[in-house]
Amino acid sequence: MSQADLAAVFHARRRAVLSQARRGNKQPADAAFITKAADLRYLCGSTEGCTGLYFDRSRAVAFTNTMFVVRVTRECVGCEISMPKKGVHAGLAAVVRQRKRRRIGLREEILTVPQERSLTNAL
């Protein structure tokens, strides 16, 4: 098994553990959306250029732009790569609608007011 394949397995396991922890809540989330750089590194391996990570039990999508697509593709092995033209929140909304998810978990303490508005409007 190559180092990239091994990293993909570790990142998938970390996302699975987080998914299991969410199920213990009274109102568990169907999926999660992560934007903090340290969390992105831990959950998908991105060191730069990944603007967000959506994941549920069976799918992980790393969002980026054209400038970083090669890097994010190389680092986020095992994740689908999305380059939404209207921004990460619009890209997230498209994935959420496609997957028919109703509750998305996120770290609200790191959202700025403009980010929260953008996310709310997109969803």
C-alpha positions as CSV (number, residue, x, y, z in Angstrom):
1,M,0.0,0.0,0.0
2,S,1.4,3.4,-1.0
3,Q,1.9,6.2,1.4
4,A,-1.0,8.2,-0.3
5,D,-3.3,5.2,0.0
6,L,-2.4,4.8,3.7
7,A,-3.0,8.5,4.3
8,A,-6.4,8.2,2.7
9,V,-7.3,5.3,4.9
10,F,-6.3,7.2,8.1
11,H,-8.3,10.3,7.0
12,A,-11.4,8.2,6.2
13,R,-11.1,6.6,9.7
14,R,-10.8,10.0,11.4
15,R,-14.0,11.2,9.5
16,A,-15.8,7.9,10.5
17,V,-14.9,8.4,14.2
18,L,-16.2,12.0,14.0
19,S,-19.4,10.7,12.3
20,Q,-19.9,8.2,15.1
21,A,-19.5,10.9,17.8
22,R,-22.1,13.1,16.1
23,R,-24.7,10.3,16.3
24,G,-24.5,10.5,20.1
25,N,-26.2,14.0,20.1
26,K,-29.9,14.4,20.7
27,Q,-30.3,15.8,17.2
28,P,-27.4,14.2,15.2
29,A,-26.2,15.8,12.0
30,D,-26.5,14.0,8.7
31,A,-23.1,15.4,7.6
32,A,-20.4,17.8,8.6
33,F,-18.8,20.8,7.0
34,I,-15.3,21.8,8.1
35,T,-13.4,25.0,7.2
36,K,-10.7,25.4,9.9
37,A,-7.3,24.7,8.5
38,A,-6.1,22.5,11.3
39,D,-9.3,20.4,11.1
40,L,-8.9,20.1,7.3
41,R,-5.3,18.9,7.7
42,Y,-6.5,16.3,10.2
43,L,-9.5,15.1,8.3
44,C,-8.4,15.1,4.7
45,G,-4.7,16.0,4.6
46,S,-4.9,19.4,3.0
47,T,-2.0,21.7,3.9
48,E,-3.1,24.7,1.7
49,G,-5.9,25.6,-0.8
50,C,-8.8,23.6,0.6
51,T,-11.6,26.0,1.5
52,G,-13.9,23.4,3.0
53,L,-14.6,19.7,3.5
54,Y,-18.1,18.2,3.4
55,F,-18.4,14.6,4.6
56,D,-21.0,12.1,5.5
57,R,-20.8,8.4,6.1
58,S,-20.1,7.5,2.5
59,R,-18.7,10.6,0.8
60,A,-16.1,13.3,1.3
61,V,-15.8,16.4,-0.9
62,A,-12.9,18.8,-0.6
63,F,-13.6,22.3,-2.0
64,T,-10.9,24.4,-3.7
65,N,-10.3,26.8,-6.5
66,T,-8.4,26.4,-9.8
67,M,-5.2,27.8,-8.3
68,F,-4.9,24.9,-5.8
69,V,-6.7,22.1,-7.6
70,V,-3.5,20.1,-8.3
71,R,-2.3,20.4,-4.7
72,V,-5.6,19.6,-3.1
73,T,-6.1,16.6,-5.4
74,R,-2.7,15.3,-4.5
75,E,-3.1,15.9,-0.7
76,C,-6.8,14.9,-0.3
77,V,-6.6,11.4,-1.6
78,G,-9.9,9.6,-1.2
79,C,-11.9,12.9,-1.4
80,E,-13.9,14.1,-4.4
81,I,-12.6,17.5,-5.5
82,S,-15.0,20.4,-6.2
83,M,-14.3,23.8,-7.6
84,P,-17.5,25.7,-7.3
85,K,-17.7,28.8,-9.4
86,K,-19.8,30.7,-6.9
87,G,-17.8,29.9,-3.8
88,V,-17.6,27.2,-1.3
89,H,-21.0,27.8,0.3
90,A,-22.7,27.5,-3.0
91,G,-20.8,24.3,-3.6
92,L,-21.8,23.0,-0.3
93,A,-25.4,23.8,-0.9
94,A,-25.3,21.8,-4.2
95,V,-23.8,18.8,-2.5
96,V,-26.3,19.0,0.4
97,R,-29.2,19.2,-2.1
98,Q,-27.8,16.3,-4.1
99,R,-27.3,14.1,-1.1
100,K,-30.7,15.2,0.5
101,R,-29.1,16.1,3.8
102,R,-31.1,18.0,6.4
103,R,-28.7,18.7,9.3
104,I,-25.2,19.8,8.7
105,G,-22.8,19.9,11.6
106,L,-20.2,22.6,11.7
107,R,-18.0,24.5,14.2
108,E,-20.0,27.6,14.6
109,E,-17.5,29.3,16.9
110,I,-15.2,29.9,13.9
111,L,-17.8,31.3,11.6
112,T,-17.7,35.1,11.0
113,V,-21.0,36.9,10.6
114,P,-20.6,37.3,6.8
115,Q,-19.7,33.6,6.5
116,E,-22.8,32.6,8.5
117,R,-25.0,34.8,6.3
118,S,-23.4,33.4,3.1
119,L,-23.9,29.9,4.3
120,T,-27.5,30.5,5.4
121,N,-28.4,32.1,2.1
122,A,-26.8,29.3,0.1
123,L,-28.5,26.6,2.1
